[in-house]
Amino acid sequence: MSSPLKIGLVAGESSGDQLGAGLIRSLKLHYPEAQFEGIGGDKMLSEGFRSLFPMDRLSVMGFIEPLKRLPELLGIRRHLYQHFIKNRFDLVVGIDSPDFNLGLEKKLRQQGLLTAHYVSPSVWAWRQGRVKKIASAVDLMLTLLPFEADFYKQHDVPVVFVGHPLAEEIPLVTDSIQARKTLNLPEDGRILTLMPGSRASEVDSLGRLFLDVAQSCRRQLPGLHLVVPAASHDRLEQLNGLLNEYPELSVTLLEGQSHLAMAAADVVLLSSGTSTLEAMLLNKPMVVSYRLGKWTYALVSRMLKVPWVSLPNLLASEALVPELLQDNATVDNLSNAVLAYFLDEKKVLALQHRFAELHQTLRHGGNRAAGQALVDLLEDRRR
């Protein structure tokens, strides 16, 4: 009898842990005896995964922290490389965390191991030269978004579009009334949800601006109620401090529960990021904003290769939702964009129709499709 397959998985954050757990479940349907090892979190561990290091050792953000931790991170990567090589793993899959995983995948592939990467870095948007490194690092790229797969095909990188797991999890029809009941909100009132970001710097940059916008909108919509979900306890305290400056606003401040907060809303004002995709899948009209430091923005804007930053616009290849960034992120501009949704029901219905179409395009199998693509890769190697 042949020995069980050895499959390596390396996830560096909670979203990767969730994807990894779904991938393990999918692969077990084909290979019940397979062994899964590498780095993962609690969700992967609950599927029988063996993590060689705590996942939080890879969870670093920004530019400075990774540099401070560089010796440790290089040591972890070296240990993983030696472990996968010594035990001749049949397949190693890096899940997101491209700065850590692509270098590991490249070295392993040079030694003849089969490699794949799950969740494309934003190589289509900026630093497109990275595609050459990706081509040398992976036997297969698994993408969550269709335009990502198109980009890799143009550069002759083997790719499979598997769809976005959130599109599978979030129902096609959002129950806004139930969300309002759960949060003890008025069922028939006008609700604006504010999401200025998950980091302290983002709340510093956008928090007061968004509250000024809400105050401006409230002058035309006197009964307007705000819902503000905080991404963490620290952000909760930060936002609470800001809200003390706006005693006249009617606000429900939450810790977490961002999906419920968006589901309950008529309109969402939010920072650019993954939450724009979540708002789209929840079928919510949105206004997207962001501010960076002057010099950072000048650098990033020159490097961008796409005309939009929000995922709904990128998926639709058109300006479906307003993006008011940097100097355009003013109280007047944002207020007018938010009010346009509250005051134009036809505009909202047309947008929601497009969102529903895009939601369907992202339902492409998710973890099941990703697992099947890896099975096909393994079977091709065996032949």
Buried (B, 14 or more C-beta within 10 A) or exposed (E): EEEEBBBBBBBBBBBBBBBBBBBBEBBBEBBEEBBBBBBBBEBBBEBEBEBBBEBEBBBBEEEEEBEEBEEEBEEBBEEBBEBBBEEEBBBBBBBBBBEBBBBBBBBBBEEEBBBBBBBBBBBBBBEBEBBEBBBEBBBBBBBBBBBBBEBBEEBEBBBBBBBBBBBBEBEEEBEBEEBBEEBEBEEEEBBBBBBBBBBEEBBBBBBBBBBBBBBBBBEEBEEBBBBBBBBEEEBBEBBEEBBEEBEEBBBBBBEBBBBBBBBBBBBBBBBBBEBBBBBBBBBBBBBBBBBBEEEEBEEBEEEEEEEBBBBBBBBBEEEBBBBBBBEEBBBEBBBBBBBBBBEEEEEBEEBBEBBBEBBEBBBBBBBBBBBBBBBEBBEEEEE
